Amino acid sequence: MGRTRLYRNGELADQGFPVADVAKHLQDQSAVVWFDLCAPSEEERGLLRDELGLHALAIEDAFSERQRPKVDRYPTHLFLSVHAVRYDEREIKTCEVDVFVTRNALVTVRESEDYDLASVERRWDSSPSLASSGIGFLLHGLLDDVVDGHYAAAQALDDEIDDLEDRIYDDRPHVGREALQLRRALVRLRRVALPMREVLGSLLHREHELVDDTMLPYYLDVKDHALFTAELTESMRELVTNLREAEVAVQGNRLNSIMKKVTSWAAIIAVPTAITGYYGMNVPYPGFEQRWGVWVATLGIVGLSYFLYLMFKRRDWL
């Protein structure tokens, strides 16, 4: 048993049947079949090669790690490679999903269970009236879910960057390490999200005969979301780049403020040091061994120190 679905004449006829029954269903010209292979076995790979007649290069790409998002066209089918993403604690976790598109079959190949297709099935169930569009309908649900995942991750990154910008101007610990983590996450997201514009643009070409007039507005909507995500990641790249520069500038301003305070207090402390040092000489001085001499020195220390404090405070040095 696996994730499988059978549509016949635009209606869901069966689901959850064994993958081994796929070849039997494909003999029906009115049937549209979807099945998913997660970390497939050698037997399941043979199904792709023998029963569906998929191109050897496409199968090789499907079971090779780290394919970039793309669309390859073969005589009897299309091969797509996309990446679902999930944002978790300043990290972008990706799961490669390879897709074979034939006339009446959609095959998804996942490298792991990190990407759950339950959300894709819910999208299909929420729009049963579009099922008559066949493969175009099934592929749209998958791409829509993947692109929405990219957008959600981009929004989460954007919120993290905004929070980091606010913290730069607060008296909080340095944010350099967190900015570096966000930059790495953004680079990883851009690597899988930006090529989706080309993928969707290629699918909208009439030469594929995949997207009919009914599904065309829905594919254009997915493409619009992909473009918006690409623009958002582009603006975030500039923000992350400027984040470190802003932190350095703020740290420089804080250092200048600290230096002004240290210098001001050093000047104030220099007054009693100078006076007591002068009167500490072992030679007679005005008020030597006199009570009034002590009071003059004390008042001089307090008065001059207070005068310097007021002057520095007025200039905002303290």
C-alpha positions in Angstrom: 0.0 0.0 0.0 1.2 3.5 -0.7 0.1 7.0 -1.6 -1.9 6.4 -4.8 -4.9 7.9 -6.5 -7.0 7.1 -9.5 -9.2 9.6 -11.2 -11.6 8.5 -13.9 -13.6 11.0 -16.0 -12.7 13.8 -13.6 -13.8 12.1 -10.5 -11.8 10.3 -7.7 -12.4 6.6 -8.3 -9.9 5.0 -5.9 -7.0 5.7 -3.6 -4.6 3.9 -1.4 -4.3 0.9 -3.8 -0.9 -0.9 -4.2 1.6 0.6 -6.5 1.8 -2.7 -8.3 -1.7 -2.1 -9.7 -0.7 1.2 -11.4 0.2 -0.5 -14.7 -3.3 -2.1 -14.8 -5.0 1.2 -14.3 -2.9 3.0 -16.9 -4.4 0.7 -19.6 -7.6 2.6 -19.2 -7.4 5.7 -21.5 -9.9 7.6 -19.3 -7.8 7.0 -16.1 -5.4 9.5 -14.5 -3.1 8.0 -11.9 -0.9 9.5 -9.3 1.4 7.5 -7.1 4.3 8.5 -4.8 7.6 6.7 -4.2 9.5 7.6 -1.1 13.1 6.3 -1.0 12.0 3.7 -3.6 13.3 0.1 -3.8 14.8 -1.5 -6.9 11.5 -3.1 -7.7 9.8 0.3 -7.7 12.5 1.7 -9.9 11.9 -1.1 -12.3 8.2 -0.1 -12.5 9.3 3.4 -13.7 11.6 1.9 -16.3 9.5 -1.0 -17.6 5.9 -0.2 -17.1 5.9 3.6 -17.7 8.7 3.6 -20.2 10.5 6.6 -18.7 13.7 7.8 -20.1 16.9 6.4 -18.5 18.4 9.9 -18.0 15.3 11.1 -16.2 15.3 8.0 -13.9 19.0 8.6 -13.2 18.3 12.2 -12.3 15.4 11.2 -10.1 17.7 9.0 -8.0 20.7 11.3 -8.0 21.0 13.7 -5.1 20.8 17.5 -5.2 19.3 18.2 -8.6 18.6 21.9 -9.1 15.0 22.9 -9.8 14.4 22.3 -13.5 12.1 20.9 -16.2 13.4 18.4 -18.8 11.3 17.5 -21.8 11.5 13.9 -23.2 9.5 12.5 -26.1 6.9 10.8 -24.0 7.0 12.7 -20.7 8.3 15.6 -18.7 10.7 15.4 -15.7 10.6 18.1 -13.0 12.8 18.5 -10.0 11.6 20.8 -7.2 12.5 21.3 -3.6 10.1 21.6 -0.7 11.4 23.7 2.2 10.7 24.1 5.9 12.0 26.9 8.1 13.1 25.8 11.6 15.2 27.8 14.0 17.0 29.9 11.5 17.6 26.9 9.2 16.1 26.0 5.9 15.5 22.3 5.6 14.9 21.1 2.0 13.5 17.9 0.6 14.0 17.1 -3.1 10.8 16.0 -5.0 11.3 14.7 -8.5 8.2 14.5 -10.7 7.5 12.4 -13.8 4.6 13.7 -15.9 3.1 11.5 -18.6 -0.1 11.7 -20.5 -2.2 10.1 -17.8 0.2 9.5 -14.9 1.9 11.7 -12.3 4.7 10.1 -10.3 6.4 11.8 -7.4 9.7 10.6 -6.0 10.8 11.9 -2.6 14.2 11.4 -1.0 12.7 11.2 2.5 9.6 11.7 4.6 10.6 15.3 5.5 8.1 16.5 3.0 4.6 15.3 3.8 2.3 15.0 0.8 -0.9 15.2 2.9 -1.1 18.9 2.3 -1.0 18.3 -1.4 -3.8 15.8 -1.2 -5.9 18.3 0.8 -5.5 20.8 -2.0 -6.7 18.2 -4.5 -9.7 17.4 -2.3 -10.6 21.1 -1.9 -11.0 21.6 -5.6 -12.8 18.5 -7.0 -14.4 20.5 -9.8 -10.9 21.0 -11.4 -10.1 17.3 -11.5 -11.4 17.1 -15.1 -8.2 18.9 -16.2 -6.3 15.6 -15.4 -2.6 15.7 -15.0 -2.5 19.5 -15.1 -4.8 19.6 -12.0 -2.6 17.1 -10.1 0.6 18.9 -11.0 -0.8 22.3 -10.0 -1.7 21.0 -6.5 1.9 19.8 -6.0 3.6 23.0 -7.3 1.2 25.3 -5.5 2.1 23.6 -2.2 5.8 23.7 -2.9 5.7 27.4 -3.8 3.6 28.3 -0.8 6.2 26.6 1.4 8.9 28.8 -0.2 6.8 31.8 0.5 6.1 30.8 4.1 9.8 30.3 4.7 10.6 33.6 3.1 8.1 35.4 5.4 9.5 33.7 8.5 13.0 34.8 7.4 11.8 38.3 6.8 10.3 38.5 10.3 13.5 37.2 11.8 15.5 39.9 10.0 13.1 42.6 11.1 13.5 41.4 14.7 17.3 41.4 14.3 17.2 45.0 13.0 15.3 46.1 16.0 17.7 44.4 18.4 20.7 46.1 16.8 19.5 49.5 18.1 18.8 48.1 21.6 21.3 47.6 24.4 21.5 43.9 23.8 24.2 41.3 22.9 25.8 41.3 19.5 23.8 39.7 16.7 26.6 38.9 14.3 26.2 35.1 14.8 22.5 35.2 14.2 22.9 37.4 11.2 25.3 34.8 9.7 22.8 32.0 10.4 20.0 34.0 8.6 22.3 34.7 5.7 23.1 31.0 5.3 19.4 30.1 5.5 18.6 32.8 2.9 21.2 31.6 0.5 19.8 28.1 0.7 16.2 29.3 0.2 17.2 31.4 -2.8 19.0 28.4 -4.4 15.7 26.4 -4.6 13.1 29.2 -4.8 14.5 31.4 -7.6 14.6 28.7 -10.3 10.9 28.1 -9.8 10.2 31.1 -12.0 11.8 29.2 -14.9 10.1 26.0 -14.0 6.6 27.5 -14.1 7.4 29.6 -17.1 8.4 26.5 -19.0 5.3 24.6 -18.0 3.1 27.5 -19.3 4.4 27.1 -22.8 1.8 25.7 -25.1 4.1 23.2 -26.6 3.7 21.0 -23.5 -0.1 20.8 -23.8 -0.2 20.3 -20.1 -2.0 23.4 -18.9 -5.5 23.8 -20.4 -7.6 26.9 -20.4 -9.2 25.9 -17.1 -6.0 25.5 -15.2 -4.1 28.4 -16.9 -5.2 31.1 -14.3 -4.2 28.8 -11.4 -0.8 28.2 -12.9 -0.4 32.0 -13.4 -1.3 32.5 -9.8 1.4 30.0 -8.7 3.9 31.8 -10.9 2.9 35.1 -9.4 3.6 33.7 -5.9 7.0 32.4 -7.1 7.9 35.8 -8.5 6.9 37.5 -5.3 9.0 35.1 -3.2 12.0 35.7 -5.5 11.6 39.5 -5.1 11.2 39.1 -1.3 14.4 37.0 -1.1 16.2 39.6 -3.3 15.3 42.4 -0.9 16.2 40.3 2.1 19.6 39.6 0.7 20.3 43.3 0.7 19.0 43.6 4.2 21.1 40.8 5.6 24.2 42.3 3.8 23.5 45.7 5.4 22.7 44.2 8.8 26.4 43.6 9.7 27.3 47.1 8.4 24.6 48.6 10.6 25.8 46.7 13.6 29.3 47.9 13.1 28.1 51.5 12.8 26.0 51.2 16.0 29.0 49.6 17.8 31.2 52.5 16.6 28.7 55.0 18.0 28.5 53.2 21.3 32.3 53.1 21.5 32.5 56.8 20.9 29.9 57.4 23.6 31.8 55.2 26.0 35.1 56.9 25.2 33.5 60.3 25.8 32.3 59.2 29.2 35.6 57.6 30.2 37.5 60.7 29.1 35.1 63.0 31.0 35.4 61.0 34.2 39.2 60.9 33.8 39.2 64.7 33.5 37.1 65.0 36.6 39.3 62.6 38.6 42.4 64.5 37.4 41.3 67.6 39.4 41.6 66.0 42.9 44.6 64.1 41.8 46.3 67.4 40.7 45.4 69.3 43.8 46.3 66.6 46.3 49.5 65.9 44.4 50.4 69.6 44.6 49.7 69.8 48.3 51.5 66.6 48.9 54.9 68.2 48.1 57.3 68.2 51.0 57.7 72.1 50.9 55.7 74.8 52.6 52.6 75.9 50.7 49.7 78.4 51.3 47.8 77.1 54.3 50.6 74.8 55.4 49.7 73.2 58.8 46.6 75.4 58.8 42.9 74.3 59.1 41.8 76.7 56.4 44.3 75.2 54.0 42.6 71.8 54.2 39.2 73.4 53.6 40.5 75.4 50.6 41.9 72.2 49.0 38.7 70.3 49.7 36.4 73.0 48.3 38.7 73.4 45.3 38.4 69.6 44.5 34.6 69.6 45.0 34.0 72.8 43.1 36.2 72.2 40.1 35.0 68.6 39.8 31.3 69.7 39.9 32.1 72.4 37.3 33.6 69.9 35.0 30.7 67.5 35.5 28.1 70.2 34.6 30.1 71.2 31.5 30.4 67.6 30.3 26.8 66.9 31.0 25.7 70.0 29.0 27.8 68.7 26.0 26.2 65.3 26.4 29.5 63.6 27.2 28.0 62.1 30.3 
